[in-house]
Every structure is written in C-alpha cells, then in structure tokens.
Amino acid sequence: MQQLFKPSKRLGATLLTLFFGGFVLNFIMQAASLNLSLGRVLSWISQYYWLYISGSLFFFFVLLTFAAIIPNVYSGALFAFLVCCILAVANYKKLSTTGEPLFPWDLMQVKNAKEMTKITHGMISPAAVIMAVVIVAALAYLAFKLPKLKVQLPLRLVMVAVSVLMIAGFIQMVGGQSAFATSMHYQNIPWNQKVNYAQNGFVYAFTGNLNQKLMEKPEGYSREAIEKIAAKYRNLPDRGTAKPAAEQPNILYIMDEAFFDPTRLPTYTFSEDPLKFIHQHEHATPSGYLLSPEFGGNTANVEFEALTGLSMYFLKDGSIPYQQRIVKMSSLPSIVSILKEKGYETKALHPFDDTFYNRNRVYPILGFDRFTSEKDLQNAERFTPNGYITDKYAMQEAVRQLQSSDKPAFLHLVTMQNHFPFTKGLNGENTITVGGVKPEYKDEMETYVHDTKLTDEAVAYLSGELKNIKRPTIVVFWGDHLPALSSGIYAQAGWDQNPRLKHETKLLYMANFDIGKSSVGTISPSFIGPTLFKLSGQELPPYYKLLEKVQSEIPGLNKNVLIGASGIISQLTPDQRSLLNDYRLVEYDLLEGEQYAKALLF
C-alpha cells in the first residue's frame, strides 16, 4: 500500500511548480481585469492579499485536477493553464470593447465558436496570434520531451478527490457569502460588475456570479401586491393617439445592429451625409432616440426590453436574461404573445446563427411561431464573401414574409450588416471621407460611416416598399447600441464620459397609413411596444398602461442616466419611486416570481 502512494522528488517539484503556477495564473487574470496595468495589480495584491492567495490556491487545485486526470501530468497542467489564459484574454477584450467583464453565462457562446471567430476577426493582431502559437507549441514540445512522471492510480485518485473537494468548497464559500469569505474582504458587488471584478479579483467575482439571480426579491412582493397593481392600472383610461386602422396592421420591428447617427459626433466632418434619407424623413413621421441599456454589445438585452417591456434597469449588472433565465422558462408574456392572442402570425428573422444568445430556444418561449435564420437564407446578398448578410436583403426578406401572410403579422428582424469588427472593405469600398479623425482611426471610422450609409439606403428602400403592401403596416426601426469603435474615437468627440450620448441610437416609426409626425423624444426599448400600440390605435393591455405611465414620467430608464419629460433626472420624486416600485414588483413576478401578473395584466 505504501508503494502506491510513494512520493518522489520529481513529483514534489511538479506540485511546487503547479503551486506557483496558480499564483501566476491569478496574477494574469487580475491583470486582464485591470487593463494590463502592473502597478494596479500590485496595488490590488497589497490591499487584498488574502483574496489573491486564496484565489491562487483555487487555480492551483484546477491545475492539479487536470494534471491528475490526463495521463501525461505536464500536458494536463498545460492544457488547464492555457484554457485559463484564454479566459483572461476574453475578459480583457470584452472589457476593452464593451466595458463589461467576462461572465459565466458568456461561456454559453462556446457552442458558437466558429461564428464568434468571424465576429471577432481582426480584434487580435496577427503578431499576437503568431506569438501565442509559438509559445504554445514550445510549451507543448517541452511537456512531451520532459521525462515522464509516473503517478500511481491511487495517488492520482487522491489528488483528484482533494482538488475537487477544495474547488467545490471554494465555490460554496464564495456563492454562500460565508463569514470566512467576508473575513478576507470579499464583497459581492453584482450591481457594478466592473468594480466587482476589479475589487474581488477574477476568480472571486466569476465564482460569485455562477448562481446569480437576475434580481433579488423586492420588499412587499406577494400575490396581493400584484393584484393591487393590476387593479390600479387596469382602470386607467386608454389614451390612444391615433384612430384604429381599417384592419389589424402588420407590425415590423427592425433592430439594426450597432446603428447610430455618426454625424452627431462633434469634431468630425463628412464628405456627404451618410443618413440622407433618415434625416429627410424623420420630421415627417414619429421619430426620436432610443436610450439603449447597452454599449458596444449585448444585443440580446436590448431585444429583451423591446419584446417584453421589462427593463434591464432593475436587473443585476451584467445580466443576460435570455441565457440566465428565459431559456429555462416555459413561457414569458411579451408583445409577441399579446399580438398572437389577437390573431397575429408571429415571426422572427435574424440573418445569422440561430443559436446565438439561445434565440432558437428563447423565441418560442416568447411566443414566436417561426424563426428564419442564416441557414434558411442560402442565397442571401453580401457585399463581400466574408461580409454579413446585408441590411437591404434582410429588409427585402421581411417585406416578402409580410406580403405572403394572409393574416396580420408581427415580424421581428435583427440585422447583422454593421456588426464589428469594422474591417475596411468588408462591406465594399468606403464611399465617404471623414475629416478631423486621427490617422490611426481613419479607416475604422470611414468603414463604419460607409456601413451606416448602406443602412440608410436600405431604410429608404423599405419606405418605398411599404406603399406596395396592401395591409396597413407599421414599422419601428432602431439601433440596438452604439458600435464598439476604438475608445479614442469617442474620446476625441468628448463622448467618453457622456452616458446619455453613448447610449442614444436612432429611432424611427414608419407606416403606410397616417400615424402623425410627433417626436417621440428619447425612450427606452421597453416603451417601444406601448408607443406603437398608441400610434396604431390599438387597445392597451393593463401591462402596457403601466409602461405608459412609467414612460410619461421617466421615458429614459437606464442605469447610467435617467431621462424625464424635460431632461436628465438627478433625483427621483416620491411618486416616481412608487411608480418604479410597481414596475419592479411586476418584473420580479414575471422573471423570478410566481407570474401572477400573467393572468392579471395581460
């Protein structure tokens, strides 16, 4: 028995190497969370040394687990080390492009690795890729050339068992907010995940998010509270702003990827207006700005607000409802289910992979009957073979589907043409010159502006085609978030510290019947549905009356900025707090509670 567990000097040296490897990994992880600043990392270690030590031990046991499982001890440890380094790179790149760290639910996109490679193409320099390949090859060669270390099976099993117990215990300690964790100055900060990762370190913050709910139970939540809210808003008058159309109108949602008005950026000049049609047409139809809950990414969260009327404002920082919660539900009320009950056909169209953000599973839960994705559009138009499907083609397909429907249809289109990276030539040769931009950003800026021009032309096409659709049809067009352009572009324009401007995208309502031309101002995606119902003369369900009331007081509801009827809100009034509390209770009920509102407000 003693021979089976007999230690050796080589094994001891290997364990010591793995031990120090854990500290190196934790250092790399924290550097990725702190913009690769050596000084900030060392300052963090000096202040939170127990978090650094315990987090490093966590990585040690991760390395030990793989070293014990894989026959070649060195290969197992190297594999685990490289995977962790890849997570560090992903964390760094996500922070630099969207301002948010890497979350556990982001790993669900691993199934879309092929598509993610296309999306992120160009974000990492070729030199860095070559260097990484060389280093990995050298380490792999070294791992196989080192003298084989024989570890008997019983000792391997003990190593795995101890490691797994320590890893599980760490996860339980962090997730349970144990006294031991808090004694090491760990403080879960879900409302500000960037601070959460910077203060607690990657391993603690990431682990603390493993079982994170979208929102905590609000004080006063009960069936009686939801019944009281339902009664209050059910009795409000229905204040439609337009006469009902002669027949139920088609409704077309168009959420355009990374689309905003680049001419709003000061200091830059343009050889021509990239948004000629939109700028000419916006005064003849209801238009304004959308206050996106996101910047540079997380499209699904904007879509979540627009379809459900629920707000990211109440959810914990970094949440992605599609992946964390909705995919596990059987149903969730939305504009899709509301219109479905009115006899509408409900369709979704996304010219990309249907599994992104679990859309193929989430859409049926929201009430969609049909989902057309990239795999169904084999002959779709692209400006170049490596480009995304064009906005114009996507809108042509949307028109075709509306015209082929015998019933009123709700069609939700999410485009892809303007997705980063903004690689010169991806959507054809640039046709607009941008002045005043620094040389290192010129190609990127002119590529993006050229892309918006192509979108403007697609919207002009759609406007003309609306006249050829026999059924009354209303369109809502908006950009999901500002593009993830280099931060220097926004800094030069003075937008780097302006939360309102960095979240406002273009919003436009169009129809082939009279819907007026009043400005809708700046509104959150949650209020698109109620506004559309009023413009088309449709009866508002009690839930939309609640949203309409919130919109009248706080049309722009965003964690970074609150916008009221007369501008930015610096402090909420008691009535506004009460209104938001009603909204919060209903949102909790629908997402995390018992869904009493399902029968009472819809």
N, C-alpha and C positions, 0 to 999 in steps of 0.2 A: 504493500500500500504506500509506503514511504517513497518508493521509486517512482510511483505515478505522479506524485506531487513534488518531485525533486527539483529544486530551483537550480539555476545556473547563472554564472556571471554575465553571459550574453543576454539572458532573459532579464536580469536586473538592469543592465544597461539599456535594453529596449524599453522597459517600463519607465525608466528615468527619462528617456527621450520623449516618450508619449506624454509624460507628466509636463515637461517643459513645452511640448507641442501644444498642449491645452492652453497654456499661458500665451503662446504666440498667436494661436487662433483667436482667443478672446481679444487680444490687442488689435488684430486685423479687423475683427468685427466692429470694435468700437471706433477705430479709425474711419471705417466706412460710414458710420453714423455721425461723425464729426468732421465731415468734409476733408478727410485725409490730413487733418491738422495734428502734427506730432505734439505740439505744445498743449493743445486742448485735451488730447488723450492722456498725456502725463498728468495734467491738472486734474482730470477726472479720476484717474487711478489714485492720486494722493488724497482726494476727498472721499472717494467711495471704495477704499481698498478692500473691504470685506466683500463687496459685490464683485469686484474684479477677481479676487481669489476664489470665491465660491463658484463664479461663472466659469473660471478657468478649469476648476475641478470637474464641472459638468462636461466641458469639452474633452477633458482627459478620459472620462468614462465613455464618451461617444467613440473616441479613437480606440480605446481598449476593446469595446464591444466588437467593432469591425475587425480589429486585429485578431481577436479570438475566433470569430466566425469563419473568416476566409482563411483557407489552409496556409497561404503564404502570409505570415504575420505582417511583413513590411507592406505588401500590396494592400491588405485590408486597411491598415492605418493610413496609407497614402490616399486610397480611394475616399475615405471619410474626410480627410484633410482637404482634398480638392473640392468635394461637394460643399463643404462649409465655406471655402474660399469663393466658390461660385455664388453662394447666397450673399456673401459680403459684397461682391461686385454688383449683384442685382439690387441690393439695398442702396448702395452708393448711386447707381444710375437712376433708380426710381426717385431718390431724394433730390438729385440734381435736375430731373426733368419735371416732376410733379410736385415736389416739396413734401412728399409723404414717404415714410419708410416702408420696408417690406413687411407684410402681414402674413400670418399663417394661411389665410384664405387666398392669398395671391398664388400659393403653390398649386391651387386647383388648375391654374393655367398651364401646368406642365404637360397636360394632355394635348395642349395646342402648341407644343414646342416648335413644330415646323412653321406654323403661321406666325408665331412670336419672332422667329428668326427673320422673317420678311419684314415685320413691323419695325423691329429694332435695327434693321440693316443700316450700317453707317454710324451708329451711335458709339461704337468702339473702334478706335483707329486700327488699321491693318497692322501697324508696327506692334501694337499691344497684343493683338491676336497671335502674331508670329512669335513674339517673345514668350507668351503663355504656352504655346505649343512646344517650343524648345525646352522650356523649364519642365513641363510635364513629361516630355519624352526623356529628359535627363534623369528625372526622379524615378520614372518607371524603369529605366535601364539600371539605375543604381539598386532599386528594390529587388530586381531579379538577379543581379550579379552578387549581391551580398550573400555571405554564407547562410545556408538555410538554417533557420532556428526551429528546432523540433520542440513542440509543446504537446505533452501528452493530453489525450482527450479529456480525462477527468479534470485536469488543471484548466483546460480551455472552458469546460462547462462551469467551473467555479468562477472564472474570470467573467464569463457572460452573465451568470446569475447575479454576481455582485454588482456589475456595471448596470444591468437593467434595473435592479432594485434602487441603486443610487440615482439613476436618471428619473425613475418613476417617483421616487421620494422628492426629488428636486421640483418636478412638475407639480406635485401635490402641495409642496411647501409654498411655491410661488402663487399657484392658482387659488389656494385657500387663504392667501393673505395671512399666513401664520405669524405668530409673535416672533418666531425665530427670524423670519424674513424681514419683518419690520425693524427688528433689533439691528440689522445690518444696513438700515436706512433705505430699504426698498419701499417705494411708494408707488402703487399703480396709478397711472395718470391717463385713463382712457379718453378723457375729454381733449387732450392735446398730445397726440401720439408722437409728434416730433420731439417734444420735451420728454415724453416717456422714454424714448429710445436713447436720447442724449444723456438723461439723468441716470437711468437704471442700467444702461448697457443693453446691447442687442439681446443677449440670451434671456435676461430677466423680462424685458419688455415683450419679446416674441413669445416666451412661455406664458406670460400673464394674459396674452391675447388668445390662447388656444381655445378656451371655453368662454370667450367674451360674448355676452348677450348684446343685442343691438341697443337696448335701453333697459334701465332698471325700472322696477315697478313704481309708478308715481304715487305719492301720498293721496289717499282718498279713492283709489281705484276700487270699483265694485260694480255689480250689475245695476244697482240703484243709481249710481253716479252716471252711468252711460244712458240709462233710461231718462234721467233728468235732462241730460244734454240733448238727447234725441227730441224730447218734447219741446225744448226751448227753440231749437232750430227748425223743427217741422212746422211750427206755427208762424215762422217768418214769411212775409209776402214774397212771391216770386217776381223779381223785377227784371224781366227780360228786356233787352234794349232794341229788339227787332221783332217784326211780325214773323210768325212761323212761315217757313217756305211752303209752297203749294203741296209738296210731298216731302217725306223724310229725306234730308240731304245726305249725300255721301260725305264722309269726313276723311281727310287725308292729313295725317301727321307726317311731317318731314323733319327729322332731327339730323342736321348736317354736321358731319364730323369736323371738329376744330375750326368752325367758321365764325369769324367776326369781321368787323369793318376795320381794315388796317389803316384807312385814311383818318381814323380818329387819333392815331399816334402822332403827337406833335414832333417836330424837328425833321420829319421825313417828307420828301416831295415825290410825286409820282408823275411819270410821263403821260399818263392818262388815268381817268377814273376807273378803277377795276370793277366798281359796282354801279355801272351806269344805269342799268335797268332798275335795280332796287332803290337807288337814290331818287330816280324819277317817279317811281310808282308808290313809294312809301307814304306820300302825302295824300294819295287818292284812296287809301284803304287803311283799316286799323293796323297800326304798327307801333313799335317801340323797342324795348330791350328786354332780354331775358337775363335775370340775375342767377347765373349758374352756381350750383353748390360746389363745383369743381374747377380746377385749373390744370390744363395740360393733359388730363387723362381721366380715368374712372367714368367713362361714358355711361356705364350701366346705372350709375347713381342719378344722373340727370334724367335718364329714361324712366327710372323708378319713380321719381317725383311726378313726371309728366303723365304717366299712365295711372298711377294710384292716387295722386293728390296728397300723398303722405310726404313729410318733409325730412330731409337729412338734418335739419336744424336740431331736431330732438335726439338724433342718434349719436352714439359714441363716435368720437373722432376716428376716422379711418375705416368706418363700417362700409361693407358692400352687401346690402340686403339680399340681392339676387343669390349670392354664393353662401352667405351665412345663414339665412333664414327661409327665404321664399321657396328655394329649391326643396325644402323639407316639408312644405305645406301641401294640403290638398287643393286649396283654393284661396284666393285673396280678391276682395272686391276691387274693381278698377273701372276706368272709363270703358274698357273692353267689355267687361261683364254687364255694365249698365246698358250699353248700346245693344249688346247681344239679347238682353231681355226685351228690348224694343223691336226686335226682329231684324237686326243688322247681321250681315256677314262680317266676320272679324278676321282680318288678315294681317300678317306681319311680313315685311320684306327687308332683308339685310344682305347686301351683296358681299358677304364674307363667310367665314366658317360659322356654322350654326351652333357649335358648342361653346363659343366664346361667352364667358360670363354665364354659362349654363342656360343660354337663351332657349335651346331646344327643349329644355325641361321646364323652364320658368314660364314661357309663353302660354302653354296650355293651362297652367295654374291661374294665370291672369284672365283667361277666357278666350284666347285666340283659337280659331278653328283650323287655320292654315298658316304655315310658315315657309316662305320661299327664301332660300339662301343661295350662296355662291354655287353650290353643287348642282342647283337647278337651273343655273344660268350659263350653260356651257359656251354659248357663242356671244357672251356679253362683250361690249365695247370697252377697250382700254386704250389709253393714248400710247402706251408702250407695252411690250410683252410682260415686263416686270411691274407695271403700274397696277393700281387698284381699278376696279370697275368704275367707270365714270359716273358722275352725278347725273348727267343728261340721260345716260342709258337707264339708270335706276329710276329716274322720273318717267321715262318712256314706259318702262315695265309697270310702274304704278298706274299710269293712265290706262294701259292695256287691261290691267286687272279690274279697274273701276268700270271701264266700258263693257267688260264681259259679264258683269254681275247683273242678275235680274232683280236683286233686292238692294236696298240701301246698304252700302258697305262702309266699314271703318277699316282703313288701311294705315298701318304704322310703318314708315320707311326710315331706316337708319343707314345713312350713306357711309362710304369709306374713302372716297377720292382724295380728301385732304388730310389723311392721317399722316403723322410724322413717320419716318424722317423726311425732311424737305430736301430731297436729293435733286440737284439740278438735272433737268431732262426727263425726270420720271413721268411727268405729265406733258411731255413735249417741250419744245424750246420756249424759254421765257420771252414774254411779249411786252413786259412793262419794265421800265427802268426806274429804280428807286434812288433818289438823291439824298445826301446827308447821312447815309449809313456808313459805318466803319467798314473798311475793306474786308476784314475777316468775316463779316456777316452779310456782305452784299449778295452773294449767290443764294444764301438761305432765305433772305428777306424777299428777293425778287422772285424766287421759286414759289414762296407762299402766296405772294400777291398775285402772281400769274394763276395759281390754283383758284383763288377767290374769283378771279375774272371768269374762269371756266364755270364756276358755280353760278355766278350771276347770269351767264348765258343760258344755263340750264333752267334757272327760275324764269327767265324771260320766255323760254320755250313752253314751260308748264303753264304760264299765264295765258298764252295763246291757245293751248290745248284745252283749257278749262271751258272755253266757249263751244267746243265741239262735243262736250259731254252733255247728254240730254237731261239727266237727273240733276237737280240742284246740288252743287258740290262746294264745300268749303275746305280750304287748305290752311294749315298752320305750319309755317316754316321758321325754324330757329337753329342757331348753332349750339352745340352741346357744351362747349367750353372754349376758352382761348387756346391757341396752339402752343405746344411746348417748344417755342422758339428759344434760342440761346438767351440766357438771362440778360446779357449785355444789350440786347435789342430793346428790352423793356426798360432797362436801367437808363439808357440813353434818352428814352422818351419820358423819363420821370414817372414811370408806372410801377416801378419795382416795389414801392411802398404804398400803392393806392389800391386798397381791397375792392373798391367798387368797380373801378375801370378794369381791373384784372379779372372780373367775373361777369362783365356785361357783354352779351353777344346779341346779334341781330334777331329780331322777332317780327314776323310779318304774317298777317292774315289776308287771304285772298279768297274770292268766291266768284261764281258765275251768276250770282244774284246779289241784290243790294244788301250790304251789311254795314253801310255807313263808312266813315273815314276818320272817326275819332281816334286820337292817340291812346294807346293802352298803357303808356308810361313804361316804367321798369317793373317787371313782375317775376316772381319765382316760377319755375316749371310746374309746381303744384297747382297753380291757378290758371294754367292754360285751359284745362277742361271746363271749369265754370265760365270763363270768359267766352269760350267757343259756344257753349250752350246758350248764353245770353245773346250773342251776336246772331245765332241762327234761330232764335225764338223758341228753343226747346225748354221744356219744363225742368226745373232744377230739383233733383232729389234732395232730401234733408242734408245729406253729407255735403253736397255742393253749396247749400245755403250756409253751412258752417264755414266752408272755404271762402265763400263770397264775403262773409262778414270779416274774416281774418284779412282778406285781400283789401277790403276797404280801409282797414286800419294800418296794416303792415304788408303792403304789396310785395316788398322785397325782403324775404326771410332767409338770411344767410348767416352762418357762424361768424363770418368776418365783418359783416356790415348789415345793419337793419335799415330799410328804407321805408319811410312813411309816405303819406299822401303829399307832403310838402318838402320832402328831402330826407337826409340821413337822420335817424333817430339816435340820440345819445342816451336817453333814459326812457324806459317804458312807463306808461301811466298804469295805475291800478286796474283800470278797465282792460287795457291791453294785456296785462299779465293774466287776468282772469280769462280772457279770450284764448290766449295761448295755452293756458292750463286745460281748457276744454279740448283744444286741438291735441295736446299731448296725451290726454287720457284716452281719446278715441284712437290715436295712433298706437299707443301701447296695447290697447284692447285688440286691435286688428293684427298686430305683428307678434306680440308676446303673450297676450291675454286670452280670454275665452271667446272673443269675437261676438260679443253681444250686439255690437253695432251693425253686424252683418244684416240682421233682420230688422233693426230699428232705424237705420239711417240710409238704407239703400232700397 
